[in-house]
Amino acid sequence: MAKKNAALSVEANGKRRYISVPAGRAKDLHNYLRSNKVRSAPPEPAYTGYDNIELAQDIDVGGVQALLNNWS
């Protein structure tokens, strides 16, 4: 089985910043981000087996990526 953080990254679409995460792990990731003071919206289903976690527009992308890399 793949690690939880395999291939997770902050994605961008214009000013929008988000993370696509496997649906079964989205709630845990959202709680992890919030516990590390990352402003994010609750996961929203994307109907592709992945949920999207929307991040604040002024988010420190590098800081969030470091958290994703350390998420276990």
N, CA, C and O of each residue as an XYZ file, in Angstrom:
288
protein
N       0.835     -1.182      0.000
C       0.000      0.000      0.000
C       0.881      1.247      0.000
O       1.933      1.273      0.638
N       0.451      2.259     -0.707
C       1.224      3.499     -0.809
C       1.165      4.265      0.503
O       0.198      4.155      1.256
N       2.210      5.041      0.768
C       2.227      5.914      1.934
C       1.168      6.986      1.765
O       0.794      7.335      0.645
N       0.683      7.510      2.895
C      -0.347      8.546      2.858
C       0.084      9.764      2.067
O      -0.734     10.384      1.386
N       1.364     10.118      2.147
C       1.799     11.356      1.522
C       2.382     11.150      0.132
O       2.940     12.086     -0.441
N       2.265      9.938     -0.428
C       2.817      9.673     -1.750
C       2.180     10.615     -2.773
O       0.961     10.629     -2.950
N       3.011     11.388     -3.431
C       2.612     12.266     -4.530
C       1.673     13.404     -4.131
O       1.097     14.046     -5.009
N       1.504     13.672     -2.851
C       0.665     14.804     -2.468
C       1.447     16.089     -2.637
O       2.607     16.185     -2.236
N       0.801     17.068     -3.232
C       1.458     18.356     -3.400
C       0.409     19.450     -3.478
O      -0.757     19.203     -3.785
N       0.850     20.649     -3.195
C      -0.012     21.813     -3.339
C      -0.126     22.103     -4.824
O       0.877     22.253     -5.523
N      -1.363     22.180     -5.295
C      -1.620     22.471     -6.699
C      -2.181     23.873     -6.819
O      -2.756     24.407     -5.870
N      -2.014     24.458     -7.978
C      -2.499     25.817     -8.212
C      -3.316     25.871     -9.489
O      -3.020     25.194    -10.474
N      -4.349     26.692     -9.444
C      -5.165     26.980    -10.615
C      -5.517     28.457    -10.504
O      -6.474     28.824     -9.822
N      -4.742     29.303    -11.176
C      -4.882     30.743    -10.998
C      -4.448     31.103     -9.590
O      -3.339     30.769     -9.174
N      -5.324     31.788     -8.849
C      -5.014     32.143     -7.463
C      -5.438     31.044     -6.491
O      -5.111     31.106     -5.306
N      -6.149     30.060     -6.974
C      -6.643     28.974     -6.128
C      -5.508     28.011     -5.786
O      -4.747     27.600     -6.661
N      -5.401     27.653     -4.498
C      -4.418     26.683     -4.023
C      -5.178     25.545     -3.353
O      -6.066     25.785     -2.535
N      -4.832     24.309     -3.694
C      -5.557     23.171     -3.144
C      -4.683     21.930     -3.158
O      -3.625     21.903     -3.787
N      -5.139     20.906     -2.457
C      -4.465     19.618     -2.417
C      -5.496     18.574     -2.810
O      -6.586     18.539     -2.238
N      -5.175     17.724     -3.774
C      -6.014     16.580     -4.122
C      -5.488     15.392     -3.339
O      -4.313     15.039     -3.438
N      -6.366     14.781     -2.562
C      -5.962     13.695     -1.668
C      -6.955     12.546     -1.810
O      -8.150     12.789     -1.983
N      -6.486     11.293     -1.742
C      -7.420     10.174     -1.808
C      -8.567     10.361     -0.803
O      -8.346     10.740      0.348
N      -9.775     10.091     -1.258
C     -10.980     10.389     -0.479
C     -10.939      9.820      0.930
O     -11.391     10.489      1.859
N     -10.427      8.634      1.126
C     -10.400      8.021      2.438
C      -9.423      8.652      3.405
O      -9.456      8.347      4.597
N      -8.564      9.517      2.927
C      -7.542     10.142      3.767
C      -7.716     11.650      3.913
O      -6.966     12.294      4.647
N      -8.686     12.207      3.228
C      -8.853     13.662      3.194
C      -9.155     14.248      4.569
O      -8.594     15.281      4.933
N     -10.021     13.612      5.327
C     -10.377     14.162      6.641
C      -9.157     14.176      7.561
O      -8.929     15.156      8.269
N      -8.376     13.100      7.556
C      -7.173     13.048      8.391
C      -6.172     14.126      7.991
O      -5.568     14.769      8.849
N      -5.998     14.322      6.677
C      -5.063     15.358      6.223
C      -5.569     16.739      6.620
O      -4.788     17.575      7.075
N      -6.849     16.984      6.455
C      -7.414     18.277      6.828
C      -7.178     18.550      8.314
O      -6.780     19.655      8.683
N      -7.418     17.560      9.164
C      -7.187     17.726     10.604
C      -5.711     17.985     10.894
O      -5.381     18.810     11.746
N      -4.833     17.294     10.199
C      -3.385     17.497     10.362
C      -2.989     18.923      9.973
O      -2.245     19.586     10.696
N      -3.484     19.382      8.847
C      -3.167     20.743      8.404
C      -3.681     21.767      9.411
O      -2.958     22.693      9.780
N      -4.922     21.605      9.856
C      -5.500     22.551     10.813
C      -4.728     22.535     12.138
O      -4.560     23.580     12.767
N      -4.260     21.359     12.563
C      -3.500     21.285     13.813
C      -2.145     21.980     13.689
O      -1.516     22.314     14.693
N      -1.701     22.196     12.442
C      -0.455     22.918     12.187
C      -0.726     24.348     11.721
O       0.117     24.983     11.089
N      -1.921     24.835     12.049
C      -2.323     26.225     11.797
C      -2.380     26.608     10.319
O      -2.154     27.763      9.960
N      -2.684     25.625      9.464
C      -2.875     25.890      8.043
C      -4.360     26.153      7.820
O      -5.202     25.303      8.111
N      -4.671     27.335      7.304
C      -6.065     27.681      7.023
C      -6.518     26.944      5.775
O      -5.979     27.136      4.685
N      -7.533     26.088      5.963
C      -8.024     25.293      4.838
C      -9.494     24.982      5.048
O      -9.985     24.916      6.175
N     -10.180     24.796      3.934
C     -11.590     24.432      3.969
C     -11.716     22.917      4.120
O     -10.811     22.178      3.734
N     -12.832     22.454      4.680
C     -13.041     21.004      4.770
C     -12.983     20.364      3.380
O     -13.277     21.018      2.379
N     -12.605     19.090      3.322
C     -12.499     18.409      2.020
C     -13.823     18.424      1.263
O     -14.895     18.277      1.849
N     -13.722     18.606     -0.047
C     -14.887     18.555     -0.916
C     -14.701     17.428     -1.919
O     -13.650     17.331     -2.552
N     -15.715     16.570     -2.070
C     -15.591     15.452     -3.009
C     -15.418     15.930     -4.448
O     -16.066     16.879     -4.889
N     -14.532     15.251     -5.166
C     -14.314     15.577     -6.582
C     -14.865     14.483     -7.487
O     -14.769     14.593     -8.710
N     -15.447     13.419     -6.907
C     -16.062     12.321     -7.653
C     -15.080     11.587     -8.546
O     -15.468     11.015     -9.564
N     -13.813     11.602     -8.171
C     -12.790     10.884     -8.931
C     -11.999      9.954     -8.026
O     -10.963      9.423     -8.425
N     -12.497      9.752     -6.785
C     -11.740      8.992     -5.809
C     -10.823      9.887     -4.992
O     -10.145      9.427     -4.073
N     -10.810     11.157     -5.333
C     -10.005     12.151     -4.630
C     -10.902     13.262     -4.138
O     -11.910     13.591     -4.765
N     -10.526     13.838     -3.007
C     -11.199     15.023     -2.491
C     -10.222     16.191     -2.586
O      -9.006     16.000     -2.598
N     -10.763     17.387     -2.651
C      -9.927     18.587     -2.710
C     -10.010     19.337     -1.397
O     -11.093     19.563     -0.857
N      -8.848     19.719     -0.892
C      -8.768     20.575      0.287
C      -8.300     21.937     -0.201
O      -7.167     22.101     -0.654
N      -9.195     22.903     -0.096
C      -8.914     24.273     -0.546
C      -8.083     24.990      0.510
O      -8.408     24.946      1.697
N      -7.022     25.642      0.083
C      -6.144     26.382      0.989
C      -6.389     27.874      0.844
O      -6.879     28.334     -0.188
N      -6.050     28.620      1.872
C      -6.176     30.079      1.816
C      -5.295     30.612      0.680
O      -4.244     30.043      0.384
N      -5.730     31.704      0.049
C      -4.997     32.250     -1.098
C      -3.598     32.722     -0.745
O      -2.697     32.662     -1.581
N      -3.403     33.191      0.478
C      -2.094     33.722      0.861
C      -1.235     32.679      1.577
O      -0.340     33.029      2.346
N      -1.506     31.428      1.328
C      -0.825     30.321      2.011
C       0.659     30.267      1.646
O       1.047     30.596      0.525
N       1.471     29.852      2.599
C       2.896     29.620      2.357
C       3.018     28.236      1.710
O       3.042     27.220      2.404
N       3.094     28.209      0.397
C       3.101     26.953     -0.349
C       4.259     26.052      0.084
O       4.066     24.848      0.255
N       5.430     26.601      0.260
C       6.581     25.817      0.677
C       6.384     25.211      2.061
O       6.764     24.064      2.300
N       5.798     25.967      2.958
C       5.537     25.474      4.302
C       4.515     24.340      4.305
O       4.680     23.342      5.007
N       3.463     24.507      3.515
C       2.463     23.445      3.421
C       3.049     22.221      2.755
O       2.749     21.100      3.164
N       3.874     22.403      1.742
C       4.495     21.253      1.076
C       5.393     20.501      2.054
O       5.435     19.271      2.031
N       6.108     21.220      2.908
C       6.948     20.558      3.926
C       6.075     19.739      4.871
O       6.457     18.634      5.257
N       4.911     20.261      5.249
C       3.999     19.490      6.097
C       3.515     18.236      5.366
O       3.434     17.160      5.959
N       3.195     18.377      4.087
C       2.758     17.199      3.307
C       3.861     16.148      3.240
O       3.592     14.950      3.339
N       5.086     16.594      3.074
C       6.211     15.669      2.986
C       6.433     14.920      4.299
O       6.934     13.796      4.300
N       6.056     15.553      5.429
C       6.245     14.939      6.744
C       5.030     14.213      7.266
O       5.100     13.575      8.317
N       3.905     14.292      6.554
C       2.678     13.659      7.003
C       2.817     12.150      6.919
O       3.193     11.614      5.876
N       2.515     11.463      8.012
C       2.601      9.997      7.989
C       1.352      9.356      8.514
O       1.261      8.129      8.562
